[in-house]
Amino acid sequence: MEVQDNSWFIIINPVAGSGASVQAWKQLKPILEQANIDFQFALTKHPTHAVSLSKKVVAAGGRRILIMGGDGTANEVLNGLFLSGVATDEVVLGMISGGTGNDWVRTIGRHGALQQIPRSLRAADTVAYDAGELTFTKEGATSKRYFLNITGLGFDGFVTRELAFGKGFLSNTRYRYWAALLKGVLRYKPNILNFVIDDVPFSYTCMSVAAGIGKYNGGGMKQLPFADYNDGKLDLTLITTMSKFKMIWSLPKLKRGTFTGMHQVKTFQAVEIKIDSEEEVFVEADGEYLGTTPASITIIPDALRILRWK
């Protein structure tokens, strides 16, 4: 593979959003050709394929990657970038969202009409963006994953695990997500978590833990309303114990980001967060189930250059 550094390589996940991304690509491809945009493209063929694709693209000289998919696809591209051995801030990442949750773009901004995309690709204006490094436990061993939006533990991890492994008759991803969410509300029980936040230890019984760089997760829930994507800090929100009725009643506030004044909610900022528990607690990042505690989360300041849409 050979890729010019000023050429765009477009990675499309054809199953993202029940086919929404590949349909958008069918419309965008002739627009790019007519605008004489220099590009190559590939469709992912299996889970984690975007990791190896982005790694190969960057290793081959590519420095501009456009992602067409969901948050999970973006996460895979990010991890391929870190595995490439090239300085991550040398590469421009653009995102055309077409997944189920589409949470990351709620922070970085959505593209406009498809006809306007060539203008942004030519200019390649960027903003600096932090990344996160997550270590967690998988099959008894410590694993590592990079993320660009939010990592979640507890209730959040339970829901993504249900999506990954749960059995059900629903084929539509969005319906499956709401079914997993309802199951979590009915069945998930809080756990005692032991934290070390920038060397300060404490413990809480938590229903949900969210730490990250972006503001939104769970399909538009503003769980980190004070997050700033290039301030060099992780934002952390803990939701402690509350009744199932209170959880459901609080969802509108969670969606608006106005829930932080509730006494069951604690917010922090940190550079490094370590989390452990007596019982295994599920861990996810960017909407993908990964493993369990113990876990640690670290900020990587100004790690990325993200395309600014015009």
Beta strands, then each sheet from edge to edge (+ up, - down):
strand 1: 8-12
strand 2: 39-43
strand 3: 64-69
strand 4: 92-97
strand 5: 126-138
strand 6: 141-147
strand 7: 150-154
strand 8: 191-197
strand 9: 200-212
strand 10: 234-240
strand 11: 265-270
strand 12: 272-277
strand 13: 282-285
strand 14: 288-307
sheet 1: 2+ 1+ 3+ 4+ 14+ 5- 6+
sheet 2: 2+ 1+ 3+ 4+ 14+ 12- 8+ 9- 7+ 13-
sheet 3: 2+ 1+ 3+ 4+ 14+ 12- 8+ 9- 10+ 11-
end
